[in-house]
């Protein structure tokens, strides 16, 4: 039975539920989900690109699986992510500010993280708030940590979240790809380029 | 993410071929064999590409643990040793799993209880360890006999919990269990339970897959958490918990972590339905009388249904295969026509009946029983008697022969 629950930008709740516990199911290969509804993957490229181009501060959060060159594939993905970021910068309008903020590890950063230059899964809301991020994409983050972070973001901020997951995807993001590859990252960059100038950006201050 | 190429089609050091699991379990020829449940555990593990088994003797799982020692001697299991206690075994299993190994262990009764602290830790750390639980009595006075009370303690640990009825279930589900619990979106420990002695120490015909085929090895690079990183959660979380910091976000992080474990249990639903062909099996779901059971109570229920049919009473059956994930929708659907739902159980508290009552509408339809415990058998006649009594039919007392 399909769930009536929808994974939407927050702030949702003092402690929002895990989307999986609300009946949201992960996509099969060749599919993605938008707001918890399974869609063909091609539709998700369009929507992800649109959300990036609408955002005042579209941000990519690369995690340890792509930040460290622990194998050849990781290094190639990192290059593709950089290309996506450069494409975003070329395609946005004045007033929009794309960012690339790393999640280098998952260590609890106590007593204080510098949230403006890095994001941590334990308190991702700080990075969203400090940088007024209204759309973000997780990539290269271990699945458990990504879900943890996505849920906290949905709970306390209005940020639109995208997951480019190398495994089965994330219900706790508002939009999720699965089986992420260099080709998929490049296809998203191409879609951003193709939609350049066709999407009206939200240039009012982000409400996080 | 990892640069690991598929090993399917290649051979391990014992000459077994790493085989696509679906083909191995659903398409490969099967050989009928007459084995005890303990021997069946051994045969499943022979085909499971296990990196390590850690053992501790406690009846009725001791024989299975010893038989896997033989497998180690033969070279089918990567490593094998005996821990100092069940608590030590489960902690050592965690260490091996943190390090990226496919880990297997067995326990029972008081052993399960002694090791209990480890199970939510396994689930929280997303360790896909498989533990066979050959259920027996847990309370004083001591009983080594079959009793399923220990399962109720496992239900809220965050582990997957399956309850096998037969040795055939056991063989297939051990292998399928590794596949489901190692999916990256699940990646949780599995407690694969059976009723001790009834399954472990009786012989049955079991259809085995070819011994020269085995599962592909575990790929730790698909894990949703990093392997054994002392500076990162979940390892660091255990020595430096979020909860030690008294602020909202530390608590929220811990809460989200817990939610994520239960989200993973939910995600296992899709994979489990695929591999076990559903979370429940059913017969005669249009009947007004249903028996809902798990484990060997299903077998007794099936026999009771046959006996009732001889008396003109039509009765249906729901075999509950998985307790976590809990087949809520399936049970609701399968019992929607039932006016009476009987839940025979091998334990004193009736935990399965409580779960079912919390699941279905009109829960007054649930008759929590018959119950036996402490090692008693459950003759199908007492299920028949319970049903006939509830229906107002004449029945004989099975309490004893009298003077």
Interface residues (C-beta under 8 A of the other chain):
Chain A: X1 X15 X17 X18 X19 X20 X21 X25 X26 X64 X65 X71 X72 X73 X74 X105 X106 X107 X108 X110 X121 X122 X123 X125 X126 X142 X143 X144 X145 X147 X148 X151 X152 X155 X166 X167 X168 X169 X171 X172
Chain B: X1 X2 X3 X126 X183 X184 X185 X187 X222 X223 X224 X225 X226 X231 X232 X233 X236 X237 X240 X242 X245 X249 X250 X252 X253 X255 X256 X257 X259 X260 X262 X263 X264 X266 X267 X270 X329
